Amino acid sequence: MRLILAGCEYSGTTTLSQSIDDWMQENMGCRFSLIHDHWKIPHTSGHPDDTTEDEQNWLLNATPKIMEMHQRHSIYYHIQPATWEMPDWMAIGLHIDDSVYGPMYFGYGLPDTRHDRRIDMHRMERSMLRFAQDLVLVNVTASPNTIRERMETSPHPNQIVKKDEVEKVMSKFDELVNWSLIPNKITVDTTSKTKDESLQEFMKFIRPFLSDTDRSRIVAHKALISSGN
């Protein structure tokens, strides 16, 4: 599977990604080699996100120009042709996060400026779709009240989204998912759902987009389990 999971902070993208990874292990006998979950400034260092508090503060205080360049270079690095040589790849947020949060919170990628993210977003997607026509964009959503409840119960360090702006951010995610050139799109609503229930909803919608490789691995893994090996 090749997936981009996008959604407002606290919508459940990271939790769902981990559930999908576990599902692959149980049903295909393999995992994603990496889950790229490092696109929300200042949590952008990679695997693991091991930036110190001082380093995160430095990035938060960087100019919009430096932030924009840092993010754009990182995104393009992750979508080079060699990226798509393996059948499985997952990123959380990627260019969608960047195109929402950059203009709203960090002062770059604004309309009618250099590297307007609505324009750059399509450039990035054209590059991805040259090599990964099976890429699926998963819009992960939840009710605004659910988002705010999760903010209270499990706050993130250096949280981006403000409580009174949840609806505005969610609307922007919906807008950009619709704007996306990626044709394969599904929506998973995690409101009032357990991890397993969210995973089951994902599986219901992803099945038409499973590749021949995915399906053959499922069959082979079932046969392996049935044989007792």
C-alpha positions in Angstrom: 0.0 0.0 0.0 1.1 3.6 -0.7 -0.7 6.0 1.6 -0.8 9.6 2.6 -2.9 10.1 5.8 -3.9 13.8 6.2 -6.1 15.5 8.8 -6.2 18.1 11.4 -3.9 17.7 14.4 -5.6 15.3 16.9 -7.8 13.7 14.2 -6.0 10.4 14.7 -3.7 10.1 11.8 -0.8 8.7 13.8 -2.9 6.2 15.7 -4.5 5.0 12.5 -1.2 4.6 10.8 0.0 2.4 13.6 -3.1 0.3 13.3 -2.7 -0.1 9.5 0.9 -1.1 10.1 -0.2 -3.8 12.6 -2.9 -5.0 10.2 -0.3 -5.4 7.4 1.9 -7.5 9.7 -1.1 -9.7 10.7 -2.5 -10.1 7.1 0.5 -9.7 4.8 3.4 -10.7 7.0 5.2 -7.4 6.5 5.3 -3.9 7.8 6.0 -0.4 6.3 9.8 0.0 6.5 9.2 3.5 7.8 6.1 5.7 8.6 7.0 9.3 7.7 5.4 11.3 10.4 7.6 14.4 10.6 5.9 17.3 8.8 4.5 19.4 11.6 6.9 22.2 12.6 8.9 21.9 14.8 8.6 18.1 14.8 10.4 17.6 11.5 13.7 15.7 12.2 12.7 12.3 10.9 13.2 8.9 12.5 13.0 9.3 15.4 11.9 12.9 15.9 14.8 13.6 18.4 15.2 17.3 18.2 16.0 19.0 21.5 13.8 21.7 23.1 16.4 24.3 22.1 16.4 23.0 18.5 12.6 23.1 18.3 12.6 26.6 19.6 15.2 27.6 17.1 13.0 26.3 14.2 9.9 27.9 15.7 11.8 31.3 15.7 13.2 30.8 12.2 12.1 33.2 9.4 9.2 32.1 7.1 11.8 31.8 4.3 13.9 29.3 6.2 10.9 27.3 7.3 9.5 27.2 3.8 12.8 26.0 2.3 13.3 23.4 5.0 9.9 21.9 4.5 9.9 22.0 0.7 13.3 20.4 0.4 12.3 17.7 2.9 9.1 16.9 0.9 10.9 16.7 -2.4 13.6 14.5 -0.8 10.8 12.0 0.2 9.2 11.8 -3.2 12.2 11.1 -5.4 11.8 8.2 -8.0 13.7 5.7 -5.8 11.0 6.2 -3.1 8.5 4.2 -5.2 10.7 1.2 -5.9 9.1 -0.6 -2.9 5.4 -1.5 -2.9 4.7 0.0 0.5 5.0 3.6 1.7 3.2 5.8 4.1 3.4 9.4 5.1 1.3 11.4 7.5 0.5 14.9 6.4 3.3 15.4 4.0 2.5 18.2 1.5 -1.1 18.5 2.8 0.0 19.4 6.3 2.5 21.8 4.9 0.0 23.5 2.7 -2.4 23.9 5.6 -0.1 24.9 8.4 2.5 26.9 6.5 0.1 29.7 5.3 -2.1 29.6 8.4 0.6 29.5 11.2 4.1 30.1 9.8 3.8 32.8 7.3 4.9 31.0 4.1 3.2 29.5 1.1 0.5 32.2 1.0 -1.6 32.8 -2.1 0.1 34.9 -4.8 3.6 34.6 -3.2 6.6 32.7 -4.3 6.0 29.0 -3.5 2.3 29.5 -3.1 1.4 26.1 -1.6 -1.7 25.6 -3.6 0.5 25.7 -6.7 3.4 23.8 -5.2 1.1 21.2 -3.9 0.1 20.2 -7.4 3.7 20.2 -8.6 4.5 17.8 -5.8 1.6 15.5 -6.6 2.4 15.4 -10.3 5.9 14.2 -9.4 4.4 11.5 -7.1 1.8 10.3 -9.6 4.4 9.8 -12.3 5.6 6.8 -10.3 2.8 5.9 -7.9 -0.6 5.8 -9.6 -1.8 3.6 -6.8 -1.2 6.2 -4.2 -4.2 6.7 -1.9 -5.0 9.9 0.0 -6.8 9.2 3.3 -8.7 12.1 4.8 -8.8 11.4 8.5 -11.4 13.5 10.3 -13.3 13.8 13.6 -15.8 16.2 15.0 -14.5 19.5 16.3 -15.6 18.7 19.8 -13.7 15.4 19.6 -10.6 17.3 18.5 -10.9 19.7 21.4 -11.4 16.8 23.9 -8.3 15.1 22.7 -6.4 18.4 23.1 -7.4 18.3 26.7 -6.7 14.7 27.5 -3.5 14.1 25.5 -1.8 17.5 24.7 1.0 17.6 22.1 4.2 19.4 22.8 4.4 22.5 20.6 0.8 22.0 19.5 0.0 23.9 16.3 -3.9 24.1 16.2 -5.6 26.5 18.6 -8.9 25.4 20.2 -10.9 28.3 18.7 -9.5 27.5 15.2 -10.3 23.8 14.9 -13.2 24.3 12.5 -11.1 26.7 10.4 -8.3 24.2 10.2 -10.6 21.2 9.4 -12.3 23.2 6.7 -8.8 23.9 5.1 -7.9 20.2 5.2 -11.2 19.3 3.5 -10.6 22.0 0.9 -7.1 20.8 0.0 -8.0 17.2 0.0 -10.6 18.1 -2.6 -8.1 20.3 -4.4 -5.6 17.4 -4.5 -4.8 15.8 -7.9 -4.5 12.3 -6.3 -7.5 10.5 -7.7 -7.7 7.7 -5.1 -9.3 9.3 -2.0 -11.1 7.9 1.0 -12.3 9.5 4.3 -12.1 7.9 7.7 -14.1 9.5 10.6 -12.6 8.7 14.0 -15.2 10.4 16.0 -16.3 8.2 19.0 -14.5 5.2 17.5 -12.0 2.9 19.1 -8.7 2.2 17.3 -10.1 -1.1 16.0 -13.3 0.6 14.7 -11.3 3.3 12.9 -9.2 0.6 11.3 -12.2 -1.4 10.2 -13.6 1.7 8.6 -10.3 2.3 6.8 -10.3 -1.3 5.6 -13.8 -1.1 4.2 -12.9 1.9 2.1 -9.3 0.8 1.1 -10.2 -2.6 -0.4 -11.0 -1.3 -3.9 -7.6 0.4 -4.0 -5.5 -2.6 -2.9 -2.9 -3.4 -5.5 -2.4 -6.8 -7.1 0.7 -7.1 -4.9 -1.3 -6.4 -1.8 -3.9 -9.0 -2.7 -1.4 -11.6 -3.6 0.5 -11.1 -0.3 -2.8 -11.5 1.7 -3.5 -14.8 -0.1 0.0 -16.0 0.4 0.0 -15.1 4.1 -3.3 -16.8 4.7 -1.9 -20.0 3.0 1.2 -19.8 5.1 -0.9 -19.5 8.3 -3.2 -22.3 7.2 -0.2 -24.6 6.6 1.0 -24.0 10.2 4.4 -22.6 9.1 
